Amino acid sequence: MHEFLQLSFVFEAVTALALLVLLYIYLRNIKKIKCHFTIGLVVFAALLFLNSVGTLYTHSCMAAAYQSELVTYEMVTAVLKLAAIGALLYITWKGS
């Protein structure tokens, strides 16, 4: 497996873990704050988590088929997604 693909796999796995933490916080907040916005955050985090799991599965099954240009793209998108989810997790964690 190309080293960038391995790194993107790691970044995607960390993103999935961060999304699980967000889901936990949002589900805990539903008990306190019963509003549509909180339910929307749960749906958002759950769908992004499913996307991350699907990406991890794709990376593990199709690693040999990836071309070098695609590997770089996957690495960049994994880093950007982790940065975005990390910022959301930081703000959510401080606010709860």
N, C-alpha and C positions, 0 to 999 in steps of 0.2 A: 504494500500500500504506500502510496506517495506520502511524504512527511507532512505536506500541507493538508492532505485529506485526513491524516491522523489527527492533526491539530484541529481541523474543523469538526471532527468527530468529538474531540474533547470539549471544544467550545459549545457544541450542540448539547452534549450531555450536561454540562454546567447550566446551560439555559433551561433544560428540562427540569433540573433540580430547583432552580430559582422559580420557575413557574409553579412547581409543586408548593413551594413556600408561599407564593402569592395566593394560590388557591386556598391554602390553609387559612391565611389571614382574611381573605375575602369571605370564606364560608363562616369563619368565626364572627365577622362583622355583620353577616346577615341576621344573626340572632339578636344583635344590638340595634341595627339600623335596617328596618324593613322597608326598603325602597327599591324601585326598579333599577336605579343606577348600580346598586350593589349587586343585584342579580346579573346585570349586564357585564360587570367586571368578572364575575365567576364564569360566565359563558365565554368571555374574551380569553381569560387565562386558560380555561379548559381546551378551547379550540387551538390556541397556540401551543399548548402542551402536546396535543395530538399531532400537530404539525411537526414538532421537534422529534417526537417518537418515530413518526414516519420518515423523517429525514435520517435519523440514526439507522433505521432499518435499511433504507436505500443505500446509505454509505457502506454498511456492512455487507450487503448482498451484491452490490454492483461496483465495488471498488476497482476491479480490474478493467471495467468498461469506461472509466472516466478518462478523458483526455486532459492534458496538462492545462489547457486554457480553462476548462470547466473546474478543475481542482482549485485554481486561483480564485475563480468566482465564488465557489462554495466556501472557501476560507474567508473571503471578504464579507460575504453575507452572514456567515456564522458569527464573526466578530461584531458586526454591526447589530445583529439581533441580540447578542449577549449584552452589548453596551446599552441598548434601549431597554431591555428587560431589567438589567441591573439598575438603571436609573429609576425605573418604576418601582422596583423592589425597595430601593433606598428611601424613596419618598414615602412609600406605603408603610415601611417599617418605622420611620420616624413619626409618622402621623398616627400610628395605632398604639 
